[in-house]
């Protein structure tokens, strides 16, 4: 494996794109995770993989499974579901449902999102459960979460009611939020609804608890959570211009602290970092040696525009390198992935981008192969033993 440091490339492309070390966000949360979705850059990770009690934030998984069922035709928005005595028995945040009700799925979904209805979750759970019980639905949730890559998630119920078997990490919650936004855009507008006065029966519980909605900072979801064990948490998302940020945190001590932390995270994410296109698709980033081809080298290029998230203020240059196995054996097809470009802006995790062949390179004839082999052998003799060889 050969690492080619891109000093000429950095000087050429990034002369005007200078990056300083962005000030780290000093979160008060017990655990937190913040990601710039547009570029995939992790901006903050604090105990992000710790399995913690998620409280009502775990309702997002119930919603995801419900949305899948609607998409697959196993449930419909206008379908009316019965309310069991088990669902009715839940306290905390509810829609005040009782066993005489048959509630539209659409109202149950809004009741979960806006009103955080524990009873509404149980109604959905029993309708979709393999065995008709909430416990059976919780097992289904756990399996589905694992399939989606949420490896720190386990469910004992549908609504986040305190239970030692109910655990999620902040990274998992952010991943789930991204799936909800990207997989079901037709339902995502529900998450920005500020009020849902269901049936007029619970005037004390009609407002969305998300403190960011209506602040004019691009916030459009997703779900708050609170129990004595978990503290106050929030899974949130905001979009400004072309950028979207998703975040999850838990363990704050009050509603006020949660509101302040959420707004601070959004402002920090958008004000301290900016999105930059540093190379257009097709730009030759580097040239790689080719083994026994009609050409001795092949250009390595970006298949798409190279968009990088950088700290907003000026400072030092970006460090970068191309990683590929050298020499590359012919034949090579145009567009074939050959290498990775690794950029390391100060104060941010490294960002990786695939590089592809700019042109076709056919296998060389006999003389070309002999010439290539001779050049490689001569270079190795001149360079001496490879570093670390014995």
N, C-alpha and C positions, 0 to 999 in steps of 0.2 A: 504493500500500500504506500503510495507516494503522496506527500502533502506538498502542494505548490503554493507558496505564500504569494499573495496577490499585491505586492507593493506597487508595481506599475499600474495595475487596475485601480487600486484605491486612490492613487494620486490623480489618475485621469478622471474617474467618475465621481469621486466624492469630495472634490476640492471645495465645492460650495455647501456640502452637507456635513457640517461638523457637529459632533455630538458631545455634550457634557454629561457627567454623571448626574442622573436625575435624583432628586431628594427622595429617599425611601419614605413610604407612608407608614407612620407609627400608629398602627391600629390598636384600639383598645379591646378589640374582640378577642375571645379565647382562641378562635380559629377563623381563618379567612382565606379566600381565594378570589383573585381578580384577573380576568383575561380580556385582552382586546381581540374580539372575535374576528375582525376584518383581516388581521395579519396573523392571528393565532399566537400572539405574544403574551406570555404570562407576566403580568405586572406585579403581582403580589401573591405569595403563598406562605401562610403561617399555619403550621399544623394542619395543612390542607387535606391530608389523607387520614387523619385521626377519625375513627368511627365515633360519632357523638349523637346524643339524642336530638333528633331534628325537629321535634314538636310539629306544628302544622305545616312546616315546609315540606314534609314528606307527602302531603296531599298532592304535590305536583306529580308524584308517581301514579297515584290513583287517576289523576286527570289524563296522564299520558296513555295509560292502559284503556281508559274510556274512549279517548280520541281514536285509538287504534281500532277499537270495536266498532265505532261509528263508521270509520273509513272502510272496514271490512264487511259492513252490512250486518253485523251481529247486534247492533243497537242503532236506534234512530233518535234524532233530536226531539221528535214529536211523540215518541213512545212514552206512556205513563207507567211508572213503576210503583209497586206497593211499598208501604213502610212497615217494617216488622217491629215487634216489641223490642227487639235488640237494638235496632237503629234508633228507635224512639228513646231508649234508655240513656243515651249519651247526654252528658252535660257539657259545660264549657260553651264554646261558640256553636250555636245551632241555628237552624231554620225554624225551630219550634214545630217540627213535624209530629204527627201522631198516626196511629194505625188506621184511622179513617181516610187518610190521604192516599191519593194516587197522583204522583208528581211527574210532570214532564221532564225528560232527560235534560232538555235545554235549561230548565229552571234549576235543576239539581247542579248542573255544571256551574252556572252563575252563582248559585248558593255556596258552592265550594270555593270559587275564586274570590268573590267579593265579600261574602259573609263568613267564610271559613267554617262552613257548617260540618260539624262532626257527624251529625245524623245523615246529612246528604251523602257523605262519603260511604257510610255503611250501606245505604240504599243501593248505590252504584255497585259496591263491592259484592253484595249478596246477589245482585242480578247477573254479574259476570263471573262469579266464583265457580270453579269446576264442581264443587259440592254444595253450592248454595249458602255457604257460611263465609263470614268475614275472614276467619282464619285461613280458609282455603284460598281466598283472594289474596291475602297477605303472602302466602307461599308462592302464588303466581307472580306477584309483584317482585319478589326476591329473585325468582328465576329470570324474569324479563330484565331486571336491572343488571344481572350478571351478564346476560347476552349483549347488553348495550355497553359493557365495559365499566359499569359502576361496581367496582370490586370491593368497596368498603360499605356497601349497603345491604341491610337486612331488615325485613319488615315483620311485625307481629300483628299489625292492624292497618286499616286503610287511611287513618286520619292523624297519626302522630300522638295519639293518647299515650301517656307515659307507660313504658314497658321496657324491661331490660333487653328485650329482643328487637327493639326498634332503634336502628342506628344508621346514620349516613355521614359521609364526609363532605366537607365543603367543596372539594373538587368534584365529587359525584353530583352534588346539587347543581353546580355550574354546568356540568355536562348535560344533565337532565334539562335544565333551562334552555340550553342551546338546541337540544332535540325538539323541545316544544315549539320554539320559535321557528326553526327551519323545517320541521316535518309537518307542522300543522298551522301554517300561516293563516288559514281561513278561520281559525278559532282564536288566534292570538289577541285580537282586539278585545276580547272579554277581560283580559288581564288589566286593561287600562280603564275599565268602568269604575267610576267612583262610588256609585250607589246602586243598590238593587232592593227596592222595597217589595219583597216577595209577598204577595197576597195581602199586604197591609197588616199582617198579623204580628210583626215584631218591629215596631218603630224604633226600639232601642238598638237594633242591630241591622242597619241598612247601609252603613258606610264601609268602604274599603279601608283596611288598616294600613295600606302601603303609604308611608309618609311622603314619598317622592312625587306621587301623582299630582299634577297641577302646579308644580314649581317652575315649569318652563325650562327644564334642563334635559329634556328628551326622554325622561323616564316613562316606560310603558308596561311595566310588570316587575315582579311576578307574584311573590307570596311572602307574607310575614309568618313568624312563628314565635310562640312563647309558652313555656312551662317553667315551673319553679326550678326543675333540674337543669333545663337547657338554657335558661335565661332568655333574653330577647334576641331574635335573629331575623335575617331577611335574605331572600334570594331576589336579586334585582337585575334589571337591565335598562340601559339607556342608549339612545341613538342620537348622534349629532352629526349632521352631514352624512358622509359615507361610512363613518365609523360606528360600530356598536361595541359596547362594553357589557360584560356579564360579571356579576359578583355574587358571592355568598359569604355570610359571616354569622357567627353565633356567639353567645355568651355575654352579651351586654346586660347592664344592670337595670335599665329602665326603658320605657318607650321613648323618652326624650333623647337618651343616649343613642338608641337605635336610629332615630331620625337624623340626628347630627352626624353619626358615623356614615350612614348611607349617603347623605348629601356630600359629605367631605370626600368619600371615595369617588363618586361620580365627577366632582369638580377636579380632583387631583388627576384622575385618569385622562380627562380631556385637555386640561390646561398644561400638564407637565410633559405630555407626549404628543407628537405629531406624526402623521402618516406621510411618507415621502416615496415617490416613484424615482428610484435611483438608476434604473436602466430599462429601456423599452424592450419589448419582446424582439428577439433576433439579434440583440447586441452580443458581439463576440466578447466573452469574459476572459477566456484564456485559450491557448493552443496546446493540445496534448499530442505526445508522440504516438505514432501508429506502428504496430509490429507487422512487417511484411505486407504493406499495402501499396497501392499505386501512388499514394501520397505519403510523405513522411510525417505529416501532422494533420490534425483535424481540429477545426474550431469548436469550442464549447460555448453554447449559447443558451439564453433563457427562452423557454417556450412561451412564457407569458411575461407581462410587465413585472419588473422586480420591485415590489412594494414593501417598504421596510418601516417599522415603527421606531422612532428615535426620540430621545429627550428633546424637548422643545428649545432649550437654550443652547447657544454655541459653545464649543469647547474643542476637544481633541478629536482626531480622525478615527473612523471606524477601522477595526482590525478585521481582516478577512483572509480566507484561504480556500483553495479548491482542493478537494480530496478525490483521488481516483487511482485505480490500479494502472501502473505504467510499466511497459508500453501497452496500448490498447490494441488487441488483435483485430486485423482485418478479416472478413469484410465488416464494414460499419454502415448502417442505414441512417439516412437523414432523419432526425427526430428521435433517435435511439438514446435513452438515458445512459450517460456515461460517467457522470461525476456529481458531486454535491458541492455547492457553494456555501461556506459557513461564514456568517458575519457575526461579529461580537461588539455591538454598541456598548459603550460604557454604561454601567448601571442596569443592564437588561440581560436576560438569558440569551445565549447564542440563537441565531435564527438560520435555519437551513433551507436551501432552495435547490431543486434539481437542475442540472445542466444537461443539455442534449446535444447531439451531433449537428453541426451547422450544414454539413454536406454528406453525401454518400462517399465512402472510400472502398473501392473494390480491392480484392486481393491482387497483389502485384505479380508480375511474371517472375521467371527464374532469376534473372539478373537483379531485379528489384529486391527479391527476398535475400539473395546473397549479399547485396549491398547493405541492406538493413541489418542483417545479422552481424556483418563485419563492423558496422558503426557502433552497435550496441556492445559488442565484445570489446572494442577499443575503448569505449567510454568507461566500461567497468574496470578495465585494466588501469586506466588513468585515475579513476576515483578510488581504487583500493577496495578493501573488504567493506561490505555494508555495515552500517552502524548496528551493533548488537550481535553481529555474526560471530560464530565460534567454531 
